Amino acid sequence: MKDIQSTGKVKALFLLMRPSQWVKNIILFLPMFFAQEIGDADRLQNVAILFAGFCLLTSGVYVFNDLMDAGEDRLHPAKQFRPIASRKVSPMAALVFMFLLYGMSAFCFSFMHTSNNQIWLLSGGYILLNLAYTLYLKQVQIIDAMIVACGFIIRLEAGAVAGEIELSHWLIIMTFILSLFLAFAKRRDDLRNFMETGQISRKNITGYTIDYLNVILSFLSSIIAVTYILYTLSPEVMSRSSEYLYATVPFVLAGIMRYLQIILVEKSNCNPTDILLQDRTLQLTVAGWFIVFALLIY
């Protein structure tokens, strides 16, 4: 019986880390990929270490978020099953686990052979940004989505530092806008849940309406498409990679339209990670973009 209970606690702690969200940290490799340096073994090893550290770091942030939001999570149809909300992990155990994750993350970063000081600053800034987000900024409409997007920019910058890459302004812009798009799609999901159940899982959703968020999503998706097209046709980009990058545009457009179909027509869960891990059409679109893009620039 004790073995079963111990196994259950270990599983609950593992789920508390939200391992499915680690896929977001793949963005750390993007600077090297777009700079055509992904074949450099030393740089790749450094970014891989950063990836491991950031997975632990972001898991620590998620633990703190779950600690603060346990009451609200119990009112959400999906979030109520999270380890702290479902009382499978006690608040004290979660707090200790959070600091353990931060310590393990710092241990990983210590093995990096370049730019340690900048990585410490970026990781510290990421933690502080998310502390402010969880404690207050997540309740401020529009700003909350901006903070989420800034978190992805910090990841992007960290990947560039670890890979010793000069970050492209195109990559920064596209990452920020795409992150905003995904954040507002998540807000729409929270609002739809409130309208269907009458239970507020996120206080600031009362400042939004479905029509307003539909306009925002349409606006941002258009900007993403136009920005990517301009990127592929940029003389600067074509001169250092390929003049045929425009061949990847259909994959980007198909991905945006499929994501909009999922959230507007099928009205499924708008968590971008869950959608990417579960939707076969979106997976094939992303894989097609990656393969064609890689063949063109490498």
C-alpha positions in Angstrom: 0.0 0.0 0.0 2.8 2.4 0.9 4.5 1.6 -2.4 1.3 2.5 -4.3 1.0 5.8 -2.3 4.6 6.7 -3.0 4.2 6.0 -6.7 1.1 8.2 -6.7 2.9 11.0 -5.1 5.8 10.8 -7.5 3.4 10.8 -10.4 1.6 13.8 -9.0 4.9 15.7 -8.6 5.8 14.8 -12.2 2.5 16.1 -13.5 3.0 19.2 -11.3 6.0 20.0 -13.5 3.7 20.1 -16.6 6.1 18.2 -18.8 3.8 18.6 -21.8 4.6 22.3 -21.7 8.3 21.7 -22.2 7.6 21.6 -25.9 7.4 25.5 -25.7 11.2 25.5 -24.8 12.0 24.2 -28.3 12.0 27.9 -29.2 15.5 28.0 -27.6 16.8 26.2 -30.7 15.2 28.5 -33.2 18.0 31.1 -33.3 20.5 28.4 -34.3 18.1 26.8 -36.8 17.3 30.1 -38.6 21.0 31.2 -38.5 21.9 27.9 -40.2 24.2 26.9 -37.3 22.2 23.9 -36.1 25.0 21.6 -37.3 27.6 23.1 -34.9 28.0 20.4 -32.2 29.5 22.6 -29.5 26.8 25.3 -29.8 24.1 22.7 -30.1 25.3 21.0 -26.9 25.3 24.4 -25.1 21.7 25.0 -26.2 20.7 21.5 -25.2 21.9 22.1 -21.7 20.0 25.4 -21.7 16.9 23.5 -22.8 17.2 21.1 -19.9 17.7 23.9 -17.4 14.8 26.0 -18.8 12.5 23.0 -18.6 13.2 22.8 -14.9 13.0 26.6 -14.6 9.6 26.8 -16.3 8.3 23.9 -14.3 9.2 25.8 -11.1 7.2 28.8 -12.5 4.2 26.5 -13.2 4.4 25.2 -9.6 4.2 28.7 -8.2 1.3 29.6 -10.6 -0.6 26.5 -9.5 0.0 27.3 -5.8 -1.5 30.8 -6.3 -4.4 29.7 -8.5 -5.4 26.5 -6.8 -8.8 28.0 -5.7 -9.6 29.3 -9.2 -8.4 26.0 -10.8 -10.9 24.0 -8.8 -13.7 25.9 -10.7 -12.3 25.0 -14.1 -13.4 21.8 -15.9 -9.9 20.8 -16.9 -7.6 22.6 -14.4 -9.4 21.1 -11.4 -7.5 17.9 -11.9 -4.1 19.6 -11.5 -2.1 18.1 -8.5 -2.5 21.0 -6.1 -6.1 21.9 -7.1 -7.1 18.2 -6.6 -5.1 18.1 -3.3 -2.8 15.3 -4.5 0.1 17.6 -3.6 0.1 19.8 -0.5 1.0 23.5 -0.7 4.1 23.0 1.5 5.3 20.0 -0.6 4.8 22.0 -3.8 6.7 25.0 -2.4 9.7 22.8 -1.5 9.5 21.1 -4.9 9.5 24.5 -6.6 12.8 25.6 -4.9 14.3 22.2 -5.8 13.4 22.7 -9.4 15.0 26.1 -9.4 18.2 24.7 -7.8 18.3 21.9 -10.4 17.9 24.4 -13.1 20.8 26.5 -11.8 22.9 23.3 -11.7 22.2 22.7 -15.4 23.1 26.2 -16.3 26.5 25.9 -14.5 27.6 23.3 -17.2 27.2 25.8 -20.0 30.5 26.9 -21.4 29.6 30.4 -22.6 27.7 33.5 -21.6 26.7 32.3 -18.1 26.2 35.8 -16.8 23.7 36.7 -19.5 21.9 33.3 -19.0 21.6 34.0 -15.2 20.1 37.5 -15.9 17.7 36.2 -18.5 16.5 33.2 -16.3 16.2 35.6 -13.3 14.3 38.0 -15.4 12.0 35.2 -16.6 11.2 34.2 -13.0 10.6 37.8 -11.9 8.4 38.5 -14.9 6.3 35.4 -14.1 6.1 36.2 -10.4 4.7 39.6 -11.3 2.4 38.0 -13.8 1.0 35.4 -11.3 0.6 37.9 -8.4 -1.0 40.8 -10.3 -0.4 41.3 -14.0 -2.5 38.3 -15.1 -5.5 40.3 -13.9 -4.8 43.2 -16.3 -6.5 42.8 -19.7 -4.2 42.9 -22.7 -1.1 43.3 -20.5 -1.5 39.7 -19.4 -1.1 38.5 -23.0 1.8 40.9 -23.6 3.6 39.3 -20.6 3.1 35.8 -21.9 4.6 37.0 -25.3 7.6 38.6 -23.5 8.3 35.2 -21.8 8.8 33.7 -25.2 11.1 36.5 -26.3 13.2 35.9 -23.2 13.5 32.2 -24.2 14.4 33.3 -27.7 17.1 35.6 -26.4 18.5 32.9 -24.1 18.7 30.5 -27.1 20.6 33.2 -29.1 23.0 33.8 -26.2 23.7 30.1 -25.7 24.2 29.5 -29.4 26.3 32.7 -29.8 23.9 33.9 -32.5 22.9 37.4 -33.4 19.1 37.5 -33.1 17.2 38.5 -36.2 14.6 41.3 -35.9 12.4 39.2 -38.1 12.5 36.3 -35.6 11.7 38.6 -32.7 8.7 40.2 -34.4 7.2 36.9 -35.6 7.7 35.2 -32.2 6.1 38.1 -30.3 3.1 38.3 -32.6 2.5 34.5 -32.7 2.8 34.4 -28.9 0.2 37.1 -28.6 -2.1 35.3 -31.0 -1.9 32.1 -28.9 -2.3 34.0 -25.6 -5.5 35.7 -26.8 -6.8 32.3 -28.2 -6.4 31.0 -24.6 -8.3 33.9 -23.2 -11.1 33.2 -25.6 -11.2 29.6 -24.3 -11.4 30.9 -20.7 -14.2 33.3 -21.7 -16.1 30.5 -23.5 -15.9 28.3 -20.5 -17.2 31.1 -18.3 -20.2 31.7 -20.7 -21.0 27.9 -20.7 -20.6 27.2 -17.0 -20.9 30.5 -15.2 -17.7 29.8 -13.3 -14.9 32.3 -13.5 -11.6 30.5 -13.8 -9.7 33.8 -14.6 -10.9 37.1 -13.1 -9.8 39.3 -16.0 -12.0 37.6 -18.6 -14.9 39.8 -17.7 -13.0 42.6 -19.5 -13.2 40.7 -22.8 -16.1 39.6 -25.1 -16.1 36.9 -27.7 -16.6 39.4 -30.5 -13.6 41.5 -29.3 -11.4 38.4 -29.1 -12.5 37.2 -32.5 -11.4 40.5 -33.9 -8.1 40.4 -32.1 -7.4 36.9 -33.4 -8.3 37.9 -36.9 -6.1 41.0 -36.7 -3.1 39.1 -35.3 -3.4 36.1 -37.7 -3.3 38.6 -40.6 -0.2 40.3 -39.2 1.5 36.9 -38.7 0.8 35.9 -42.4 1.9 39.3 -43.8 5.1 39.4 -41.6 6.1 35.9 -42.6 5.5 36.6 -46.3 7.7 39.8 -46.1 10.3 37.8 -44.2 10.5 35.2 -47.0 10.8 37.9 -49.7 13.3 40.1 -47.8 16.5 40.6 -49.9 18.5 40.3 -46.7 17.0 36.9 -45.9 17.1 35.6 -49.4 20.8 36.5 -49.8 21.9 34.5 -46.8 19.5 31.5 -47.1 17.4 30.8 -50.2 15.4 32.8 -52.7 12.7 30.1 -52.6 11.6 30.5 -49.0 8.3 31.7 -50.2 7.5 28.0 -50.9 7.0 27.6 -47.1 4.2 30.2 -47.0 1.3 27.8 -47.7 2.3 25.7 -44.7 2.1 28.8 -42.4 -1.2 29.9 -43.9 -2.6 26.4 -43.5 -1.4 26.2 -39.9 -3.1 29.5 -39.0 -6.3 28.5 -40.7 -6.4 25.1 -39.0 -5.8 26.6 -35.6 -8.6 29.1 -36.1 -10.8 26.3 -37.3 -10.1 24.4 -34.1 -10.9 27.3 -31.8 -13.8 29.0 -33.7 -15.5 26.1 -35.4 -14.7 23.0 -33.4 -14.6 25.0 -30.1 -12.0 22.7 -28.7 -9.5 23.3 -25.9 -7.4 26.3 -27.0 -4.2 25.3 -25.1 -1.7 25.5 -27.9 0.5 22.8 -26.5 -2.4 20.3 -26.2 -3.6 21.2 -29.7 -0.1 20.7 -31.2 0.3 17.3 -29.4 -3.2 16.1 -30.4 -4.2 17.5 -33.7 -2.8 15.4 -36.6 -3.5 18.0 -39.3 -1.5 20.7 -37.4 1.3 18.3 -36.7 1.6 17.4 -40.4 1.5 21.1 -41.3 4.3 22.0 -38.9 6.3 19.0 -40.0 5.9 20.0 -43.7 7.0 23.5 -43.0 10.0 22.3 -41.0 11.1 19.9 -43.7 10.7 22.3 -46.6 12.3 25.2 -44.7 15.3 23.0 -43.6 15.8 21.7 -47.1 15.8 25.2 -48.5 18.3 26.8 -46.1 20.5 23.8 -45.5 
